[in-house]
């Protein structure tokens, strides 16, 4: 009796167990039958040939390939002056989905996803001060690269970086002459927008804004300050012109000249996906400007090197209209200047990661023009500007590094700075002609009547 009850109790349990095992085995059998189907010829996933493979075999092959790829891949993240290797642990591969999405022909990508938390932590660790939210689109770029198991690739995070609005640089020009044209230009165009991924021409901007200001003197302070502003960003200069003489309002190395008549222009390129904004304002005799835009991870600084000065040469003119013992000047000399301009790219830690040679600005010296009496050999000579106009009618004898008389140079009170090189005692240039009133006197080193001969004649007349 007891055995019968035991059998009745265990029988249902045995039956249920058999059903469970049978169903499980049936599922395994059916799965194996389904997955035993071969793929179509030429089926590939991330360049891995899966032709003729079952799904089980394909999954195993892909898993092996991905593990090998993780140890070989050199996908670099480049940003802030550093290149770091992408952490493979931030990428998840989905093999079943990859196999299900295989195309009958061609190369199919693997199904992958980026672990946002892991990638964000990696960026914060390798690039302190930055996080994943500042790089929209970066996840998609990483997924595209890893889904094809690319072994070598550099992903530039600059292409995805979006920061807050930032003022990159502010500058000013002091004590400038505010002409009506300059005032009208600033009043009509206090803001200049530099579009993203675009070329900017100042002449085209003037036409588009309807500005009637065309004088290079009126435009000079604005374009010079604009040029100084853009040098402190990544804007690439395509065209820039300078004057023959450094204007009083400009800083050496920062001058720019625009002339609508001759077509001289200031042109630069914005390769960023975001725009820049330039603002100008006038405060008495001070022109102020600043350039702003979406913040970038780098800082650009301008560096000036190789500054040199060149003393002016002296152009000597001799005239019978200049009284004895008097020296006149018709033009004061100016020193020439040379300077090289570089733009350095600094990381957030202050390291220089790149340098660009922008220009080498040269302004030639202006000659000093002196008017001397014909008997200029006498030592007691004084300067007089009152005779400059009258003396300007006389011919000139230019002194270069091989000409001019050393004694005369030393007596001149107007010569400053470095002493120009002296020359031989003959003093004048062969073949030069001088106008003495209505006379034309040809001077020659040996045979022609020179200054000393004229002086002897005057002493004989006395």
Buried (B, 14 or more C-beta within 10 A) or exposed (E): EEEEEEEEEEEEEEEEEEEEEEEEEEEEEEEEEEBEEBBEEEBBBBEBBBEEBBBEBBBEBBEEBBEEBBEEBEBBBBBBBBEBEBBBEBBEBEBEEBBEEBEEEEBBBBBBBBBEEBBBBBBEEBBEEBEBEBBEEBBEBBBBBBBBBBEEBEBEBBBBBBEEEEEBBEBBBEEBEBBEBBEBBBEEBEEBEBEBEEEBBBBEBBEEEEBEBBBBBBBBBBBBBBBBBBBBBBBBBEBBBBBEBBBEBBBBBBBBBBBBEEEBBBBBBBEBEBBBBBBBEBEEEEBBBBBBBBBBBBBBBBEBEEEEEBBBBBBBBBBBBBEEBBBBBBBEBBBBBBBBBBBBBBBBEEEEEEEBEBBEBEBEBBBBBBBBBBBBBEEEBEBBEEBBEEBBEBBBBBBBEEBBBBEBBEBBEEBEEEEBBBBEEBBBBEEBEBBBEEEEBEBBBEEBEBBEEBBEEEEEEE
